[in-house]
């Protein structure tokens, strides 16, 4: 009968302790137990037993399966996280890592089109749609007077049910009166702008930087505050090169890689 509990110091056990089990864990063979658990779970992921996005059992369940303590399971999971096979979400659990999404920033950057090209189902949650005084940098880019107001549209954008970005988009309120009501009806920025006669809009410039998220951003993205986000600051203009919107999007850096289409957009380095 094999031991039901193994201490952290028992990663290497002697030959007289049980040689093997049905999960491929062999005690006393000179290979640390956490490494064997890592290999076993990695083989299952590679073989399709666990699909991208699937949630793994808890540490307690895995410890029972492999007949080790939770510290040993945790060490195996940490190793798999470092290799990019798993991700741990605070308060939710451990999941099989999905592939990183290629988010193309070019002349026309549209969230829905980007997600569909990656074969991910796009969805958004509206956080705010209201008239506000813009920050000075936004007012300057939109070429607004000092007392002019903007419509602020804030959303959490998800791919396949997993949040990948939080966006804050500013539009000139005087140019688009009633923007809030139209957007609530259409649930589409493109359709809302078309309602106001803007048939097309393109990216004039994009600036990408990395920083740590605020507590609210981390909560919306369901990630630790210690994990950086990629912030994209962009200006969109219409066919007459009039400013249409200023967009600040904060991407989860482990879920998205920004692909810059430099032939179609002016990319500014920080």
QUISUL-V61693 format. One record per pair of residues at least 6 apart in sequence whose C-alpha atoms are under 6 Angstrom apart, sorted by sequence separation. I is the first residue (numbers start at 1). J is the second residue. D is the distance in whole Angstrom. If there is no record, write none. Layout:
i:I j:J d:D
i:I j:J d:D
This chain:
i:20 j:26 d:4
i:63 j:69 d:5
i:80 j:86 d:6
i:81 j:87 d:6
i:88 j:94 d:4
i:157 j:163 d:6
i:158 j:164 d:5
i:218 j:224 d:6
i:237 j:243 d:4
i:19 j:26 d:5
i:63 j:70 d:5
i:87 j:94 d:6
i:115 j:122 d:6
i:218 j:225 d:5
i:237 j:244 d:5
i:19 j:27 d:5
i:87 j:95 d:5
i:157 j:165 d:5
i:236 j:244 d:6
i:18 j:27 d:6
i:86 j:95 d:6
i:156 j:165 d:6
i:183 j:192 d:6
i:236 j:245 d:5
i:86 j:96 d:5
i:87 j:97 d:6
i:112 j:122 d:6
i:156 j:166 d:5
i:182 j:192 d:6
i:235 j:245 d:6
i:25 j:36 d:6
i:59 j:70 d:6
i:86 j:97 d:5
i:155 j:166 d:6
i:235 j:246 d:5
i:85 j:97 d:5
i:155 j:167 d:5
i:213 j:225 d:6
i:234 j:246 d:6
i:15 j:28 d:4
i:154 j:167 d:6
i:234 j:247 d:5
i:13 j:27 d:6
i:14 j:28 d:4
i:154 j:168 d:4
i:233 j:247 d:6
i:13 j:28 d:5
i:153 j:168 d:6
i:233 j:248 d:5
i:2 j:18 d:5
i:133 j:149 d:5
i:153 j:169 d:5
i:212 j:228 d:4
i:213 j:229 d:6
i:232 j:248 d:6
i:132 j:149 d:6
i:152 j:169 d:6
i:211 j:228 d:5
i:212 j:229 d:6
i:232 j:249 d:5
i:132 j:150 d:5
i:152 j:170 d:5
i:211 j:229 d:6
i:231 j:249 d:6
i:131 j:150 d:6
i:151 j:170 d:6
i:210 j:229 d:6
i:231 j:250 d:4
i:12 j:32 d:5
i:131 j:151 d:4
i:150 j:170 d:6
i:151 j:171 d:5
i:210 j:230 d:5
i:230 j:250 d:6
i:11 j:32 d:5
i:130 j:151 d:6
i:150 j:171 d:5
i:209 j:230 d:6
i:210 j:231 d:6
i:229 j:250 d:6
i:230 j:251 d:5
i:11 j:33 d:5
i:130 j:152 d:5
i:150 j:172 d:5
i:151 j:173 d:5
i:209 j:231 d:5
i:229 j:251 d:5
i:129 j:152 d:6
i:150 j:173 d:5
i:208 j:231 d:6
i:229 j:252 d:5
i:230 j:253 d:6
i:129 j:153 d:5
i:149 j:173 d:6
i:208 j:232 d:4
i:229 j:253 d:5
i:128 j:153 d:6
i:207 j:232 d:6
i:128 j:154 d:5
i:207 j:233 d:5
i:127 j:154 d:5
i:206 j:233 d:6
i:127 j:155 d:5
i:206 j:234 d:4
i:126 j:155 d:5
i:205 j:234 d:6
i:125 j:155 d:5
i:205 j:235 d:6
i:125 j:156 d:5
i:204 j:235 d:6
i:124 j:156 d:6
i:204 j:236 d:6
i:124 j:157 d:4
i:203 j:236 d:4
i:123 j:157 d:6
i:202 j:236 d:5
i:123 j:158 d:5
i:202 j:237 d:6
i:122 j:158 d:6
i:201 j:237 d:5
i:122 j:159 d:5
i:201 j:238 d:4
i:34 j:72 d:5
i:38 j:76 d:5
i:56 j:94 d:6
i:121 j:159 d:5
i:55 j:94 d:6
i:56 j:95 d:6
i:120 j:159 d:5
i:121 j:160 d:5
i:55 j:95 d:4
i:120 j:160 d:5
i:54 j:95 d:5
i:34 j:76 d:5
i:53 j:95 d:6
i:54 j:96 d:5
i:53 j:96 d:5
i:52 j:96 d:5
i:52 j:97 d:6
i:53 j:98 d:6
i:52 j:98 d:5
i:129 j:180 d:6
i:163 j:221 d:5
i:205 j:266 d:5
i:206 j:267 d:5
i:207 j:268 d:5
i:6 j:68 d:5
i:205 j:267 d:6
i:4 j:67 d:5
i:5 j:68 d:5
i:6 j:69 d:5
i:5 j:69 d:6
i:171 j:245 d:5
i:170 j:245 d:5
i:170 j:246 d:5
i:169 j:246 d:6
i:169 j:247 d:4
i:168 j:247 d:6
i:168 j:248 d:5
i:167 j:248 d:6
i:167 j:249 d:4
i:166 j:249 d:6
i:166 j:250 d:5
i:165 j:250 d:5
i:165 j:251 d:4
i:164 j:251 d:6
i:164 j:252 d:5
i:108 j:202 d:5
i:107 j:202 d:5
i:108 j:203 d:6
i:107 j:203 d:5
i:142 j:243 d:5
i:100 j:255 d:5
i:101 j:256 d:5
i:102 j:257 d:5
i:103 j:258 d:5
i:104 j:259 d:5
i:105 j:260 d:5
i:106 j:261 d:5
i:100 j:256 d:5
i:103 j:259 d:6
i:104 j:260 d:6
i:105 j:261 d:6
i:107 j:264 d:5
i:106 j:264 d:5
i:107 j:265 d:5
i:106 j:265 d:5
